[in-house]
């Protein structure tokens, strides 16, 4: 794919140049502070990006999933940590469509409402006084630095069937732990958190294991695990696209001195570099495009209220795995050509590489997850 095609992906959603400049210019500051900057968050709030998957009846965008996935890839091609925060924040705010709508209306009315949380079942919930008492410790709550609610899964300890449910807990009742000490995606503030004997009303509970009982549109009937898979993949792919673009820019400027030391050649023209591109570029774009094509097919089925076949679901998950593998191969094949620039943390190419390595480690993108 040519440079112009790459830019088409980044520019597909007509994000203003001034906003893209702020997102990228302040990425280094965000990384050093371990959280998005106030200017970056202002862009999120202005565009209501945390409300992209909130139901229209709650004044959200209720964006179609294929469009949302492509937007998240575009944002990741601008900056990975920024995109991850938007992706996970909007994804968690989507829970508004599964909750009691009166409660959700109160919670998600503000443009700055953002939910951070965990999908693990690592706590307990006990019924008490028309609500639940929550206890537990959860990992990797992305956006914990700016979240005003936390989502969690907890075992219903009064249930004989060992059932679990999902809950929202106000940030004021959550203890955030400073555990996100990582070498990439630092600005996602994906910290652990604890909840200790906190009571929440029944309206703060919801169930993601089946279609929404309160909102009937396609987004809230889409299989949640398939949604989670594509939303993880597009961040990794967007970062791979960004890294690929930076390497191409570098290769067009960097000159290599030939052995005779009398002439030089641009890295972009070197046969070894061109061979590396030919080996990994086509597969990456082929696998990426195939995944979006299957997503579009599944979305149409859900919109039409058709049952998604196990074969199509399996095909989609397999495509996710193949696309993730191709993104790793693209980045790893181009990494040696970055030279010394990639080892200095203040360099953009280093940050994008490190962000990719962390984002692509998500469990849903693991080569073993489907075996």
C-alpha positions as CSV (number, residue, x, y, z in Angstrom):
1,X,0.0,0.0,0.0
2,X,1.3,3.4,-0.9
3,X,1.9,6.4,1.4
4,X,-1.3,8.1,0.1
5,X,-3.3,5.0,1.0
6,X,-1.9,5.0,4.5
7,X,-2.9,8.7,4.9
8,X,-6.3,7.9,3.5
9,X,-6.8,5.6,6.5
10,X,-5.7,8.2,9.0
11,X,-7.8,10.9,7.3
12,X,-10.9,8.8,6.6
13,X,-12.8,10.4,9.5
14,X,-11.8,14.0,8.8
15,X,-10.2,14.6,12.1
16,X,-9.0,18.2,12.0
17,X,-5.3,18.7,11.5
18,X,-5.1,20.9,14.6
19,X,-6.5,18.1,16.7
20,X,-4.2,15.5,15.2
21,X,-1.3,17.9,15.9
22,X,-2.2,18.2,19.6
23,X,-2.7,14.5,20.0
24,X,0.7,13.8,18.6
25,X,2.6,16.8,20.0
26,X,1.5,16.0,23.5
27,X,1.9,12.2,23.3
28,X,5.4,12.4,24.8
29,X,4.1,14.5,27.7
30,X,1.3,12.0,28.2
31,X,3.7,9.1,28.3
32,X,5.9,10.7,30.9
33,X,3.0,11.6,33.2
34,X,1.3,8.2,32.6
35,X,-2.1,9.7,31.6
36,X,-3.7,11.7,28.8
37,X,-3.0,15.5,28.9
38,X,-5.8,17.9,29.6
39,X,-5.7,19.1,26.0
40,X,-6.0,15.6,24.7
41,X,-8.9,14.9,26.9
42,X,-10.5,18.1,25.8
43,X,-10.5,16.8,22.2
44,X,-12.2,13.6,23.4
45,X,-14.9,15.5,25.2
46,X,-15.4,18.0,22.4
47,X,-16.0,15.1,19.9
48,X,-17.9,13.1,22.5
49,X,-15.7,10.1,21.6
50,X,-16.4,8.4,25.0
51,X,-20.1,8.4,23.9
52,X,-19.6,6.8,20.5
53,X,-21.3,3.6,21.6
54,X,-23.8,5.0,24.0
55,X,-27.4,4.5,22.8
56,X,-29.1,7.3,20.8
57,X,-31.9,7.3,23.2
58,X,-29.4,8.5,25.8
59,X,-28.1,11.1,23.4
60,X,-25.1,9.0,22.4
61,X,-23.8,8.4,18.9
62,X,-24.6,4.6,18.8
63,X,-22.0,4.2,16.1
64,X,-22.1,1.1,13.9
65,X,-19.4,-1.3,15.0
66,X,-17.6,-1.5,11.6
67,X,-17.4,2.3,11.5
68,X,-16.2,2.5,15.2
69,X,-13.5,-0.1,14.6
70,X,-12.2,1.8,11.6
71,X,-12.2,5.1,13.6
72,X,-10.2,3.5,16.4
73,X,-7.6,2.2,13.9
74,X,-7.4,5.7,12.5
75,X,-6.8,7.1,15.9
76,X,-4.2,4.4,16.7
77,X,-2.3,5.5,13.5
78,X,-2.1,8.9,15.1
79,X,-1.2,7.8,18.7
80,X,-1.6,4.4,20.3
81,X,-2.1,5.4,23.9
82,X,-4.7,8.1,23.0
83,X,-6.6,5.6,20.8
84,X,-6.5,2.9,23.5
85,X,-8.0,5.3,26.0
86,X,-10.8,6.3,23.6
87,X,-11.4,2.7,22.5
88,X,-11.6,1.3,26.0
89,X,-13.5,4.3,27.4
90,X,-16.1,4.2,24.6
91,X,-16.3,0.4,24.9
92,X,-17.0,0.5,28.6
93,X,-19.5,3.4,28.2
94,X,-21.3,1.1,25.8
95,X,-22.6,-0.7,29.0
96,X,-25.1,2.1,29.1
97,X,-27.1,0.1,26.6
98,X,-27.3,-2.9,28.9
99,X,-28.4,-1.0,32.1
100,X,-31.6,0.3,33.5
101,X,-32.2,3.2,31.2
102,X,-33.2,5.7,33.9
103,X,-30.0,4.9,35.8
104,X,-27.9,5.1,32.6
105,X,-29.5,8.4,31.7
106,X,-28.3,9.9,35.0
107,X,-24.8,8.4,34.7
108,X,-24.0,9.1,31.1
109,X,-25.6,12.6,30.7
110,X,-22.2,14.3,31.1
111,X,-19.8,14.5,28.1
112,X,-16.9,13.7,30.5
113,X,-18.4,10.5,31.8
114,X,-15.9,7.7,31.3
115,X,-15.9,4.1,32.6
116,X,-12.6,2.3,33.2
117,X,-12.7,-1.4,34.3
118,X,-11.9,-5.0,34.0
119,X,-13.5,-8.0,32.4
120,X,-12.1,-10.5,34.9
121,X,-14.3,-12.1,37.5
122,X,-12.1,-11.3,40.5
123,X,-14.5,-10.1,43.2
124,X,-17.8,-10.8,44.9
125,X,-21.2,-9.2,45.1
126,X,-23.7,-9.9,47.9
127,X,-27.3,-8.7,47.7
128,X,-28.2,-6.3,50.4
129,X,-30.9,-3.6,50.9
130,X,-32.0,-3.4,47.2
131,X,-28.5,-3.5,45.9
132,X,-25.1,-5.2,46.2
133,X,-22.1,-5.0,48.4
134,X,-19.0,-5.3,46.3
135,X,-15.5,-6.5,47.3
136,X,-12.5,-7.4,45.2
137,X,-9.3,-6.6,43.3
138,X,-9.2,-6.1,39.5
139,X,-6.4,-5.6,37.0
140,X,-5.8,-3.3,34.0
141,X,-8.4,-0.7,34.2
142,X,-7.4,1.5,31.3
143,X,-8.2,5.2,31.7
144,X,-8.2,5.0,35.5
145,X,-6.6,8.4,35.7
146,X,-9.7,10.2,34.2
147,X,-12.5,7.7,34.8
148,X,-15.4,8.7,37.0
149,X,-16.9,5.1,37.1
150,X,-15.3,1.7,37.2
151,X,-16.8,-1.5,35.7
152,X,-16.2,-4.9,37.1
153,X,-17.4,-8.5,37.1
154,X,-18.2,-10.2,40.4
155,X,-19.4,-13.6,41.5
156,X,-22.9,-13.5,43.0
157,X,-22.1,-15.3,46.3
158,X,-25.7,-15.9,47.1
159,X,-26.2,-17.7,43.8
160,X,-26.2,-21.5,43.8
161,X,-25.2,-21.6,40.2
162,X,-22.0,-19.7,40.7
163,X,-23.3,-16.9,38.5
164,X,-21.6,-13.6,38.0
165,X,-22.8,-10.1,37.0
166,X,-21.3,-6.9,35.9
167,X,-21.4,-3.6,37.9
168,X,-20.5,0.0,37.8
169,X,-19.0,1.6,40.9
170,X,-18.4,5.4,41.3
171,X,-14.7,6.3,41.2
172,X,-15.0,7.9,44.6
173,X,-15.6,4.4,46.0
174,X,-12.7,2.8,44.2
175,X,-9.0,2.6,45.3
176,X,-6.8,2.9,42.3
177,X,-3.4,1.2,42.7
178,X,-0.2,2.5,41.0
179,X,0.6,-0.7,39.2
180,X,1.0,0.3,35.5
181,X,4.8,0.4,35.4
182,X,5.3,-0.7,31.8
183,X,7.6,0.2,28.8
184,X,4.8,1.0,26.4
185,X,1.2,2.3,26.3
186,X,2.2,4.2,29.5
187,X,-0.4,7.0,29.0
188,X,-3.3,4.5,29.2
189,X,-3.1,4.5,33.1
190,X,-4.2,0.8,33.0
191,X,-3.9,0.4,36.8
192,X,-5.3,-2.2,39.2
193,X,-8.1,-1.2,41.5
194,X,-9.8,-2.4,44.7
195,X,-13.3,-2.1,46.0
196,X,-13.9,-2.7,49.7
197,X,-17.4,-3.2,51.1
198,X,-19.0,-0.7,48.8
199,X,-22.8,-0.8,48.4
200,X,-24.3,0.1,45.0
201,X,-27.9,0.2,44.0
202,X,-29.4,-2.6,41.8
203,X,-29.6,-0.2,38.8
204,X,-25.8,-0.2,38.7
205,X,-25.8,-3.9,37.7
206,X,-26.0,-5.3,34.1
207,X,-25.5,-8.5,32.1
208,X,-23.2,-8.7,29.1
209,X,-23.7,-12.4,28.5
210,X,-26.8,-11.9,26.4
211,X,-28.4,-9.2,24.2
212,X,-29.5,-6.1,25.9
213,X,-33.0,-6.3,27.6
214,X,-33.4,-2.5,27.3
215,X,-32.0,-1.4,23.9
216,X,-32.9,-3.6,20.8
217,X,-30.6,-2.1,18.1
218,X,-27.8,-4.0,16.5
219,X,-24.9,-2.7,18.6
220,X,-26.4,-4.2,21.8
221,X,-27.1,-7.5,20.2
222,X,-23.7,-8.0,18.7
223,X,-21.8,-10.9,20.3
224,X,-19.7,-9.2,23.0
225,X,-16.5,-11.3,22.6
226,X,-16.4,-10.7,18.9
227,X,-16.7,-7.0,19.6
228,X,-13.9,-7.2,22.1
229,X,-11.6,-9.0,19.6
230,X,-12.0,-6.5,16.8
231,X,-11.6,-3.6,19.2
232,X,-8.2,-5.0,20.4
233,X,-7.0,-5.8,16.9
234,X,-7.6,-2.4,15.4
235,X,-5.3,-0.7,18.0
236,X,-2.5,-3.1,17.1
237,X,-3.1,-2.6,13.4
238,X,-3.2,1.1,13.7
239,X,0.1,1.2,15.6
240,X,1.6,-1.1,13.0
241,X,0.4,1.3,10.3
242,X,2.0,4.2,12.2
243,X,5.3,2.3,12.7
244,X,5.3,1.3,9.0
245,X,4.8,5.0,8.0
246,X,7.6,6.2,10.2
247,X,10.0,3.6,8.8
248,X,9.1,4.6,5.3
249,X,9.7,8.3,6.1
250,X,13.1,7.4,7.7
251,X,14.1,5.2,4.7
252,X,13.5,8.1,2.3
253,X,15.8,10.3,4.2
254,X,18.5,8.0,5.6
255,X,21.5,7.5,3.4
256,X,23.7,4.4,3.6
257,X,27.4,4.7,2.7
258,X,28.5,1.9,0.4
259,X,31.5,-0.3,1.2
260,X,33.7,1.8,-1.2
261,X,32.9,4.8,0.9
262,X,32.7,6.9,-2.2
263,X,29.0,6.9,-2.7
264,X,25.8,6.5,-0.8
265,X,22.3,5.2,-1.4
266,X,19.0,6.0,0.4
267,X,17.7,3.2,2.6
268,X,14.5,3.2,0.7
269,X,16.4,2.2,-2.5
270,X,18.4,-0.6,-0.8
271,X,17.5,-4.1,-2.1
272,X,17.4,-5.6,1.4
273,X,14.9,-3.0,2.6
274,X,12.8,-3.4,-0.5
275,X,12.8,-7.2,-0.1
276,X,11.7,-6.9,3.5
277,X,8.8,-4.7,2.5
278,X,7.7,-7.1,-0.3
279,X,7.8,-10.0,2.2
280,X,5.5,-8.5,4.8
281,X,3.5,-5.6,3.4
282,X,1.0,-7.5,1.2
283,X,0.1,-10.0,3.9
284,X,-0.5,-7.3,6.4
285,X,-2.9,-5.4,4.2
286,X,-4.6,-8.6,2.9
287,X,-5.2,-9.9,6.4
288,X,-6.4,-6.5,7.7
289,X,-8.8,-6.0,4.8
290,X,-10.1,-9.6,5.1
291,X,-11.0,-9.0,8.8
292,X,-12.9,-5.8,8.0
293,X,-14.8,-7.6,5.3
294,X,-15.9,-10.4,7.6
295,X,-16.9,-7.8,10.3
296,X,-19.1,-6.0,7.7
297,X,-20.8,-9.4,6.9
298,X,-21.4,-10.2,10.5
299,X,-22.7,-6.7,11.2
300,X,-25.2,-7.0,8.4
301,X,-26.4,-10.3,9.8
302,X,-26.9,-8.7,13.2
303,X,-28.7,-5.7,11.8
304,X,-31.0,-8.1,9.9
305,X,-31.5,-10.2,13.0
306,X,-30.1,-13.2,11.3
307,X,-28.3,-15.8,13.4
308,X,-24.6,-15.7,13.2
309,X,-23.4,-19.1,12.2
310,X,-20.7,-20.8,14.2
311,X,-18.7,-21.1,11.0
312,X,-18.8,-17.3,10.4
313,X,-18.0,-16.6,14.0
314,X,-15.0,-19.0,13.9
315,X,-13.9,-17.5,10.5
316,X,-13.9,-14.0,12.1
317,X,-11.9,-15.1,15.2
318,X,-9.4,-16.9,12.9
319,X,-9.1,-13.8,10.8
320,X,-8.4,-11.7,13.9
321,X,-5.5,-14.1,14.8
322,X,-4.1,-14.0,11.3
323,X,-4.3,-10.2,11.1
324,X,-2.6,-9.8,14.6
325,X,0.2,-12.2,13.4
326,X,0.7,-10.2,10.2
327,X,0.9,-6.9,12.2
328,X,3.6,-8.5,14.4
329,X,5.5,-9.7,11.3
330,X,5.3,-6.2,9.7
331,X,6.7,-4.4,12.7
332,X,9.4,-7.0,13.5
333,X,10.6,-7.1,9.9
334,X,10.9,-3.3,9.7
335,X,12.4,-2.8,13.2
336,X,16.0,-3.5,12.3
337,X,16.0,-0.7,9.8
338,X,15.1,1.9,12.4
339,X,18.7,2.0,13.6
340,X,19.7,3.8,16.8
341,X,16.6,6.0,16.8
342,X,14.4,3.3,18.1
343,X,16.3,2.9,21.4
344,X,15.8,6.4,22.7
345,X,12.5,6.7,24.5
346,X,11.9,10.4,23.6
347,X,11.8,9.5,20.0
348,X,8.4,9.0,18.3
349,X,9.5,5.9,16.5
350,X,10.5,4.3,19.8
351,X,7.2,5.2,21.5
352,X,5.2,3.7,18.6
353,X,7.3,0.5,18.6
354,X,6.9,0.1,22.4
355,X,3.2,0.9,22.3
356,X,2.7,-1.7,19.6
357,X,4.6,-4.4,21.6
358,X,2.4,-3.8,24.6
359,X,-0.9,-3.5,22.8
360,X,-0.3,-6.6,20.8
361,X,0.2,-8.6,24.0
362,X,-3.5,-8.4,24.9
363,X,-4.8,-11.8,25.7
364,X,-7.4,-11.6,22.9
365,X,-4.6,-11.4,20.4
366,X,-2.5,-14.2,21.8
367,X,-1.7,-17.0,19.3
368,X,-2.8,-19.5,21.9
369,X,-6.2,-18.0,22.8
370,X,-8.1,-20.1,20.2
371,X,-6.3,-23.3,20.7
